[in-house]
Amino acid sequence: MNTYRGELCLTDDATKLSTETIAAWLMNEAYWAVGRSRESIEDSIDHSYLYGVIDGDGRTVACARVVTDNAVFAWICDVFVDADHRGKGIATWMVGEVVNFWADAGVV
């Protein structure tokens, strides 16, 4: 999945996303995840579907994960937007696109 909104790209290509940045957000800034270990975060990414938004310079500016049984259930979690990019509707756009993707697949 690659969906564009101006210079922003929503992707599910984990090679384009900075797991270092995402781990730092979750370990240090996301109130629900502060204190998670780096290993735990990497395991959670490895066992779910990772989505992220990158800017025109390739920097990761937002992320979300989907945990699913690939049949009838999908849960979006760890939605986070970098502080410098908040208030621009990025999370709303990202989550909407992810929900539409899984709905089209018949999972949600």
N, C-alpha and C positions, 0 to 999 in steps of 0.2 A: 504494500500500500504506500503510495506517495500521493498526497493531496496538498495542494498549494493554496495559500492565502497571502497574496502579496509576496514578500520575500521569504515568508515562512513556509517550511515544508513539514507536514506531518508524515512520519514514516514508521514502519514496523521493521526496518532494516537495522538491527542492533549494531552492525558494524559502523553505522553512521552516527551512533549515539555515544556519548561519553559516560561510561559506567562509573568513572571516577567522580564526575560531577553529580550524577544521580545518587551515588552512595553518600557523598558529602551532604547533599540536601537531606536525605532521609536520616542519616546518623546525627546531624547537627541542627536541622531547622524544622523538619516536619514533626509537629508536636506528637503525633500518633506513633512515630517511629524512632524518636530520639533514644539513643542508647542501643539500637540494633547494631550488631557486629557487621563488619564488612563482609565476612563469610556468609552470614545469614542473608544479607541483601543480595549478594551474588547468587546464592542458592535460590532465592525467591525469583530472581530474574530468569535463571536457567530453567525454572519449572513453571513458567507462565509466559504470556505473550507481552512483550515490551513494546510500547509505543512512545514516540518522542517527537518533539518539535525542534527543528533546527533553524537557525537564522541564515541569512545570506552568506555569512562567513563560516558556516558549518558548526557554530556553537550550539550545544544543547541548551534550550531555554525552557523546556517543559517535558514532563513525562507522565506516563500512566501505565499500569499493568492490568492485564486481564487474566483472571483465573477461571478456568472453564472445564467442563467435562466433555466439551465438543459435541454435545447432543442437545441438551435442553437448558443448560445453566451457564451463565457467564457473569462474573463479578468484576467490576472496575474498581481498582484500588490504587493507593499510592499516587494519586493525582497531585502533581506539584508543578508550580510555575515559578521560575526565578524571580526574585524580588524586583529586578529592573524591568521585568516584562509584565508585571501584574496590572490589572485594570484595563486590559486591552481586549478582553474576551477570548483569550487564547484557550483557557481551560474549557469554556463553553463550547468553542469550536472543536477542540480535540475530542472531548467526551462525546459530543454529538456525532462526529464522524466515526468514532469507534463503535458506538451503539448501532449506528446504521450499518456498518460493516458486518457486525455479528447478527443483526436482525436479518440482513439479506442472506446470510448463511443459514438462517433458520434456527439459530441457537437462542435468541432472546425474544 
